[in-house]
Amino acid sequence: MSDKQILLTIRDLRIEGRSDESWTEIVKGVDLTLHKGEVLGLIGESGAGKSTIGLAAMGFARDGCRISGGEILFDGIDLRNASEAERRGLRGKRIAYVAQSAAASFNPSHKLIDQYSEAPIQHGVMARREAESDATDLYRRMQLPDPDEIGFRYPHQVSGGQLQRAMTAMAMACRPDLIIFDEPTTALDVTTQIEVLAAIRDIVEQFDTAAIYITHDLAVVAQMADKIKVLLKGEEVEEADTRTMLDTPTQDYTKSLWAVRSHARAEQPAVSSDVTPVISVRNVTAAYGTIDVLKDISFDIHQGRTVAVVGESGSGKSTTARVITGLLPPRRGEVLFNGTALPPNYKSRSKDQLRQAQMIYQMADTALNPKLRIRDLIGRPAQMYLGLNGKALEERVKNLLDLIELEPENYIDRLPSELSGGQKQRIGIARALAAEPAFIICDEVTSALDQLVAEGILKLLDKLQSEFNLAYMFITHDLATVRAIADEVVVMKEGVVVEKGPKSEMFQPPHDPYTELLLSSVPEMDPDWLSRLLEERAAS
Amino acid sequence: MGFLMGLFWIAVVIIAAMAAGWVFKQGTIAAAPSPLAKELRTMPLTASFGLLMILIYVIAAVFAPLIAPFPETEVVGREYEAWGNEFILGTDNLGRDMLSRLIYAARNTVGIAFVTTALAFILGSILGLLAAIVGGWLDQVLSRAVDVLMAIPALIFALLLLTIVGTSIINMILVIALIDSTRVFRLARAVAMNIVVMDYVEAARLRGEGLWHLITREILPNAMAPLVAEFGLRFCFVFLTISALSFLGLGIQPPTADWGSMVKDNATLISFGDITPLLPAACIALLTVSVNFVVDWQLHRASGLKE
């Protein structure tokens, strides 16, 4: 690699962000060197400054940020001191950017191909006709279905994974020297993620394009990058080529990142068949309007056990939760609690029935009323269901805060906006616990969190489960989470239960073909995993 | 030359207003307890000027009998006397003191406008929130009823209703409150619609919370900012409607002082180049602008926009 020409050099980059009235440094002196055709992976938690550095490589700082020090040299051009016109000349032509959410980045009122042609025509690289035939060619290389036609669709007419590939093709339009990928697959399902990853890797190799690949997912970066740089709070932790980094990380922080997925729940003895399950979903069929989204679903959840419900988005996982909680009365079938049928609509359930089944939401931001203090957020269920008041209520709230490992005195009077993402999720857990339920539904509770924080939440849930003998229904699309926490697994696809059984069986063949696809799509830390998988799939 | 002098005086007035705003801002920051002072620090000069003006209006309204040199309705001089030592702003068409009537009118017009707006808000926002939470047929019935009321031009509708029920202050308050509550309903419903779909409202419903708790604890606190901003704007509209109705003779009835009818009573003076009839109009304009300054600041804060 090092014999290749250097494309991008960043030296002692410092970026400041504005908060309230003052400037705080958010990137604190990062160095970076990228050779032609090389792919650098930037990883770190949210707030590590990954995206900010990515944008700075284009000489750009977001609103409310400014580049306050250091040097950015792109192919000999000093981007910091270049005029805005010069920088504009580079962007889109020699440096391109692929954003996290393609759906939000495309203009919904123009056809894909028109948006594709914009940059080449603007920069005078190609004429319209040329650009359009080139687009078709790139769409074909990106393995988009119907490459001749797809460009003439509007963004809402193609799927998320296709849109992300179309965006990568668009970034390629002027054959740039450098592409910055900002979490391009984070919003996608594992099965679509693979297609996008393969397509991106392919095209970057074909055109020998250098890339900066920003992600928080180690397994993904292992497939894509030649070398990896780990960031923490705006500072570099370490940098090495991919294999060295994966095999022998030197810094403690990197090791902790690597070790994240090591948490695994101890195997539980099988439940004997005569025990009444806490929750039993029996032949449930449910619909929004006239379309059935759940078709004849049945499964049981026992006391002290965790059932993980897995599947892609749109497979009906969350709808199942809505049926159990009574938000969506099923068309047919019923939900039993400790052997007795629950009224289908939550409005006709008794206070005690409502108390027994609690829910923890995916987005803690929207699940906690931003205007209430922690005291009231957690206290309300305890007050309502258990009739606690005054001193007793305060004691209970403090007790709960202790349980979720937040210092009571320090947190009891805070507003949700004064907490971090992981802390908010802990409050969500405390609110569910406050009702002293028998059963908790966890709807993607860790998917919006950084890996280390998510790990903490999983451990906490595990601890609480053994302490209170809770039954969990764990909705997730992340199979690593399933490995970490589940006793039993229910795999769903298009509203049908494809497979169900104990975890140990699920991770052993033989599988249902869909389970097989899901399982094999989960990225592994091995840098050869993607190539091997693609070969295997091509062969079969 | 006259034009330049005009510009000069406009500049002087603006600078004086800003200076007054600045002094007022520093004063309140010094006087307020620390969390409030932090909020006040974010206040632009326009807003502090607006607050100062509103304060002055309120003081004038509350202490009118103490401030005004003459009683509200008594004839104290000849008709249309010029500005002078005895009658600072002259007298009106019946020989009543202009300044005193301006001060008393603050009490009448602003007081009635405030009560009307408050009524419109209570009615409109409660129904709007209910429509959003309950949804279904209740939402349909309320929304369609509001659509029908809104389809008729507000001023004409008010005139129509007032001729039916008869002109009195109570009737006017009720009629304008009813008409304006339709606008409040639409806003409250739209804002609440966005809040109702939040997970925390779902969580509260699943907890088994009643309607009252949902409205007062979960939804209203989160809908407060836009509603407060709307209150300011609505207040101005109501205020203008009252003045317009009074100007047309269907609003506040003589001899009660009120800015709208004061413009009408003294309108003939305009033809003689006397600006006295414009004074009540200026009072209306200044209060409207001041309220809007404050509302702009609140809206800005509520929307979370920085700079």
HADDOCK unambig.tbl for C-alpha pairs under 7 A between the chains (distance, minus, plus):
assign (segid A and resid 346 and name CA) (segid B and resid 206 and name CA) 6.72 0.50 0.50
assign (segid A and resid 351 and name CA) (segid B and resid 208 and name CA) 6.59 0.50 0.50
assign (segid A and resid 354 and name CA) (segid B and resid 206 and name CA) 6.63 0.50 0.50
assign (segid A and resid 354 and name CA) (segid B and resid 207 and name CA) 6.14 0.50 0.50
assign (segid A and resid 354 and name CA) (segid B and resid 208 and name CA) 6.93 0.50 0.50
assign (segid A and resid 355 and name CA) (segid B and resid 207 and name CA) 6.92 0.50 0.50
assign (segid A and resid 366 and name CA) (segid B and resid 198 and name CA) 5.82 0.50 0.50
assign (segid A and resid 366 and name CA) (segid B and resid 199 and name CA) 5.48 0.50 0.50
assign (segid A and resid 366 and name CA) (segid B and resid 200 and name CA) 6.25 0.50 0.50
assign (segid A and resid 367 and name CA) (segid B and resid 198 and name CA) 6.92 0.50 0.50
assign (segid A and resid 367 and name CA) (segid B and resid 199 and name CA) 4.50 0.50 0.50
assign (segid A and resid 367 and name CA) (segid B and resid 200 and name CA) 4.24 0.50 0.50
assign (segid A and resid 368 and name CA) (segid B and resid 200 and name CA) 5.25 0.50 0.50
assign (segid A and resid 369 and name CA) (segid B and resid 200 and name CA) 5.69 0.50 0.50
assign (segid A and resid 369 and name CA) (segid B and resid 218 and name CA) 6.62 0.50 0.50
assign (segid A and resid 371 and name CA) (segid B and resid 221 and name CA) 6.37 0.50 0.50
assign (segid A and resid 371 and name CA) (segid B and resid 222 and name CA) 6.65 0.50 0.50
